[in-house]
Amino acid sequence: MSKRQADHFGGNAGKFGDIDPQSGILVPAIETASVAVINQIVIDTDAIGLAPEPLLENMIAQGKIVALGRIHTPSLTVSVGFVYLRDRPLASVIKTFIKTVCAVEDENYAVLEGTQV
């Protein structure tokens, strides 16, 4: 977990894991490369997990888990940037992707600022 994500815990991650004293990065108590394993742990215990929402949509829709969104974790943020060659035209699908990401970020910030719920 990145330092920015670890900062959300204010230096005390409790049972979630340990903060590395040199880097400030949170090392989760449970690490696995399998999203399915983490999902099962969250379902079967009182644990929380971090994952991209698209990976969890079905489980949220089925009521197996509850998403804690930005309104619950306002200091947990992500910065996004795009890098591409100046003299090379972007494919229309890439332009659409960039517009979509920017729209989602605008929506997320509106929620944080209380202008949209």
N, C-alpha and C positions, 0 to 999 in steps of 0.2 A: 504494500500500500504506500502511496506516495506521501511525502511530508505534508503536503497540502491537505490530503485526506486525514492523515494522522493528527494534524493540528485541530481538527474538529473535536478531538477527545480532550483537548486542553492538557496534555501531558499525563493524563491518567486514563488508560484504556481499560483498567479493571480486568475482568475475565476475558475481554475481547482479544487481548494480546499484550505484548510488551513494546514500549517505545525504546528503540535503539538509542543509547545515550550519545553516541558519536554522530549519527546521521539525523536523528530525530524522526526517523521513519518507523511506522508501526509495523511490527511483525505479528500477524494474526496468530491466535492460539491454535487455529486449525487452518492448514493450507492444503489445497488439492488443485489439480488441474481439471477436475471434473465438476462442471456446473451441476450435474445431476446429484452428485454426492453432497455438495453444499446445500442444494435445495432440500434434500431429504433430511439433513441435519436441522435445517430451519423448521421444517414441518414437524419433526419429531421432538423438538426441544424448545426452549425459550430463547434460542440463539437468534441473532440478527446476521444478515449477510449483505454484501454489496455486490451488485451485478447490474449489467445493462438491462433496463426494463423490457426490451423486446425478447430477451431470453426467458422472461418470467410471465409474459402476457397470459398464457394459457392457465398457469397456476393461479394467477390473480383472478382471472375470470371464473375459475372453478371454486374460488374461495378457500383454497388451500393455504395461501399466504396473503399478507396484507403489505402493500407498498407504503413505505414511509417516504413521502415525496419531499420536495424542497421546503414545503411549508413546515415540515417536521424537523428538517435538518438544514436550516438556512445557511450555515457556514460551510457546508459541503458543496463546493462548486467545481466546475470544470471550465477551463479556457480552451477555446478551439481556434486554430489558425489554418489557413490553407496556403500552400506554396506551389507555385507553378511557373513555368517558363514564360517570360514576358512576351516573347515573339512567337509563341506557339498558341494557336487558337484552342480554346477549350471545347470539348464535345458538349453537346446540349445536355446530355445526361449528367455530366459533371456540374454544369451551371445549375441544373435543377437540384442536384444534391446540395450544393453550397447554399442556394436559396432556402431549401428545407431546413438545413442545420441552423441557419441564421434565424428563421422564423421560430423554430423551437426555442432557441436561446432567448429571443425577444419575449416569447410567451412565459418562459421560466422567470425572467427578470420581472415581468409584470406581476406575476404571482408573489414574488418576494417583496415587491414594493407595495403590495396590497391593492393594486389597480385591477386585479382580476383574480377570481377565486375558482 
